[in-house]
Amino acid sequence: MLEAAHGRAPAVASAIRRVVNPENMIFTYQGDGDLASIGMAETVHACMRGENITIIFINNGIYGMTGGQMAPTTMPGEKATTCVYGRDPKVNGNPVRMAEMLATLTGPAYIERVSVYDVPHVNKAKAAIKKAFQMQMEKKGLSFIEVVANCPTNYHMTALESMKFVKEKACEFYPLGVFKDITKEEK
Ligand SMILES: Cc1ncc(C[n+]2csc(CCOP(=O)(O)OP(=O)(O)O)c2C)c(N)n1
């Protein structure tokens, strides 16, 4: 395991991909502040290149670790410490739907958005990550799994309330599903 500077994981993973045994599995694990703000360029370029790596993107709509600042994925109206009245797109800009945006690129092989708000969805998330790793083992190219997740601490909710929020609000704004799959296109 190697810890990259924030946002730089796809660049570091690309470098590792090129120097290690091609049989080694390489994946990144990144939050939305990390992947879609600090490391947006690294993410987009690794996807454009179509590196044979797997990116696991945990989208909880907030900068959790630093105390709940607005992330690029904070939804309109959603509160954060840097938009205390709720995100106003006119003032704070619009959020980004990473899976949809990256699916417009030629590079990625597989892009799916999953969630973890109940057991069936945890199992679906597990299956998507397994498929991503399998595709990497088959050297099919870059796989990107977005996980719509919770942050009860910074949402100021109980764990159960935060799961309800993810199900009813976040998954409405960030619809679940497969956005790209070259194995389907091949058939
Ligand atoms: C280059 C750089 N910029 C800023 C920071 C400060 N920082 C540490 S964690 C973090 C926010 C992380 O948010 P996110 O990636 O959404 O992950 P979460 O904590 O919500 O899981 C920030 C801004 C840093 N460590 N490195």
The ligand as an ORCA input file, in Angstrom:
! r2SCAN-3c Opt
* xyz 1 1
  C      -3.060     18.447     -1.680
  C      -3.910     18.509     -0.435
  N      -4.872     19.443     -0.317
  C      -5.651     19.480      0.786
  C      -5.453     18.582      1.800
  C      -6.294     18.654      3.064
  N      -7.287     17.603      3.119
  C      -7.124     16.435      3.788
  S      -8.490     15.454      3.768
  C      -9.336     16.596      2.834
  C     -10.770     16.388      2.428
  C     -11.039     14.993      2.066
  O     -12.355     14.868      1.607
  P     -12.798     13.616      0.749
  O     -11.755     13.292     -0.252
  O     -14.179     13.884      0.250
  O     -12.790     12.391      1.764
  P     -13.674     12.080      3.055
  O     -12.863     12.628      4.225
  O     -15.022     12.738      2.903
  O     -13.762     10.586      3.066
  C      -8.550     17.709      2.576
  C      -8.989     18.904      1.812
  C      -4.439     17.606      1.652
  N      -4.228     16.668      2.573
  N      -3.679     17.591      0.534
*
